[in-house]
Amino acid sequence: MNRAIKLKLKNGKIVTIRRLRAEDYDAVVKYYKEFNNGPSAKMVFEYPGSPVSTKEHMVNKWENKNNLCIAAFDGNKIIGCAQICKIMPDHPFSGRNAITGTTMLEKYTSNGLGTKFKQIVEKWAHENNVHKLVAETFHKNNRSVGNLLKNGYEIVGILHDVAFIDGEWYHQYNLEKILEK
């Protein structure tokens, strides 16, 4: 992704999606503080007070040619993030697999942003010789499961009892999408 994209959400709000840059670090930290205190955080292993990576660690990830880290901005405020990272990119056997992930603030869900993130990530994957996309989500994360299935991912496995949230055990779905058949 080389340029910013304007997206009109279903609620009429226009947001800008672009790659994360070093100068976005403070906005990302602010975003995760808000996200981690919201209802969606527990669906992605986040929680109030989750530790934040150092600026150097995050910027290295954002600038790595084997990753795409993007964010949606409502003005100057980050309202959602998505990423794709090649898994062991230099490995001769599995270097063409990549893991994806998306988070967004609760009030921006179900407005088309998750689908747009998936489209951008998949376009990058095609351009960067990725064969398989991998995603993980809790079985009770209905929005994420629905969005992944709608965008061509398949549930290929389940890990039982991976997290104890609000007094009950959550299972993790493992999903994948093969890009070239």
C-alpha positions in Angstrom: 0.0 0.0 0.0 1.8 3.1 -1.2 -0.9 5.8 -0.8 -3.7 6.7 1.6 -7.2 5.6 0.8 -10.4 7.5 1.7 -13.3 5.2 2.7 -16.9 6.2 3.3 -18.2 4.0 6.1 -21.8 2.7 6.1 -22.6 5.3 8.8 -21.5 8.1 6.4 -18.2 8.9 8.2 -15.2 9.3 5.9 -11.9 7.8 7.2 -8.4 7.6 5.8 -6.5 4.3 5.7 -2.7 4.4 5.3 0.5 2.8 6.5 1.7 3.5 10.0 4.8 5.7 10.2 7.2 6.5 13.1 5.4 9.8 13.8 2.2 7.8 14.5 3.6 6.1 17.6 1.8 8.4 20.1 -1.5 8.1 18.2 -1.1 4.3 18.2 -0.4 4.3 22.0 -3.5 6.5 22.6 -5.6 4.2 20.3 -4.6 1.0 22.2 -5.2 2.7 25.6 -8.8 3.4 24.4 -9.2 0.0 22.7 -7.9 -1.9 25.6 -10.5 -0.4 27.9 -13.3 -1.2 25.5 -15.5 -4.3 25.2 -13.7 -5.7 22.1 -10.3 -5.9 23.8 -10.9 -9.2 25.5 -11.5 -10.8 22.1 -7.9 -10.2 21.1 -6.0 -10.9 24.3 -5.8 -7.2 25.2 -6.9 -5.9 28.5 -6.8 -2.6 30.5 -3.2 -1.8 31.3 -1.8 -4.1 28.6 1.9 -3.3 28.1 2.7 -1.2 25.0 5.7 -2.0 22.9 8.6 0.5 22.7 8.6 3.0 19.9 11.7 1.3 18.4 10.0 -2.2 18.4 6.8 -0.9 16.8 8.5 1.3 14.1 10.8 -1.6 13.2 7.7 -3.8 12.6 5.9 -1.0 10.6 9.0 -0.5 8.4 9.8 -4.2 7.9 9.3 -5.1 4.2 7.7 -8.4 5.2 4.9 -6.7 7.1 2.1 -4.3 6.3 0.8 -2.3 9.2 -2.1 0.1 8.5 -4.5 2.2 10.4 -7.8 4.0 9.7 -7.9 7.6 10.9 -11.0 9.7 11.7 -9.3 13.0 11.5 -6.1 12.6 13.5 -7.6 9.8 15.7 -6.8 6.2 14.9 -10.0 4.1 15.0 -8.7 0.8 13.7 -5.6 -1.1 12.8 -4.8 -4.1 10.6 -1.6 -5.9 9.8 -0.2 -8.8 7.9 3.2 -10.3 8.8 5.0 -13.0 6.8 5.7 -16.0 9.1 9.4 -16.9 8.8 9.8 -15.1 5.5 13.3 -16.5 4.8 12.4 -20.1 5.5 12.5 -22.2 2.2 9.4 -24.3 3.2 7.0 -21.9 4.9 8.2 -18.5 4.0 5.1 -17.8 1.9 2.6 -17.9 4.8 1.4 -14.8 6.6 -0.6 -14.0 9.7 -3.2 -11.3 9.8 -5.0 -9.3 12.5 -7.4 -6.5 12.9 -8.7 -4.3 15.8 -11.1 -1.4 15.9 -12.9 0.8 18.3 -16.4 -0.6 19.1 -18.3 2.4 17.7 -16.7 1.8 14.2 -17.5 -1.9 13.9 -20.1 -3.2 11.4 -19.5 -0.2 9.0 -17.4 -1.9 6.3 -14.0 -1.1 7.7 -13.1 -4.7 8.6 -13.9 -5.8 5.0 -11.8 -3.0 3.5 -8.9 -3.9 5.8 -9.2 -7.5 4.6 -9.1 -6.4 0.9 -6.0 -4.2 1.4 -4.2 -7.0 3.3 -5.1 -9.5 0.6 -3.9 -7.2 -2.2 -0.6 -6.7 -0.4 -0.3 -10.5 0.1 -0.8 -11.1 -3.7 1.8 -8.4 -4.5 4.3 -10.0 -2.0 4.1 -13.6 -3.0 2.1 -14.8 0.0 0.4 -18.2 -0.6 -1.6 -18.6 2.6 -3.2 -16.2 5.1 -3.7 -17.3 8.7 -5.9 -15.7 11.3 -6.9 -16.6 14.9 -10.0 -15.4 16.8 -12.0 -16.5 19.8 -15.1 -18.6 19.0 -17.3 -16.0 20.7 -16.0 -13.1 18.6 -18.9 -13.3 16.2 -18.0 -10.1 14.3 -14.5 -11.3 13.5 -15.6 -14.9 12.7 -18.3 -13.6 10.4 -16.0 -11.1 8.7 -13.3 -13.7 8.1 -15.8 -16.3 6.7 -17.4 -13.6 4.5 -13.9 -12.8 3.1 -13.1 -16.4 2.1 -11.3 -17.7 5.2 -12.1 -21.2 6.4 -12.0 -22.5 10.0 -9.4 -25.2 10.0 -8.9 -25.9 13.7 -9.9 -25.1 17.2 -7.8 -24.8 20.4 -9.9 -25.4 23.4 -9.8 -23.4 26.6 -7.1 -20.9 25.6 -8.4 -18.0 27.8 -10.6 -17.7 30.9 -12.7 -14.6 30.4 -15.6 -13.4 32.6 -15.8 -16.7 34.3 -15.8 -19.0 31.3 -13.3 -20.7 29.0 -12.9 -19.4 25.4 -11.8 -21.5 22.5 -9.6 -20.2 19.6 -10.5 -20.7 16.0 -7.7 -21.1 13.6 -8.6 -19.9 10.1 -6.8 -19.7 6.8 -7.3 -18.6 3.3 -5.3 -20.1 0.4 -4.6 -17.4 -2.2 -3.5 -19.5 -5.1 -5.1 -22.9 -5.8 
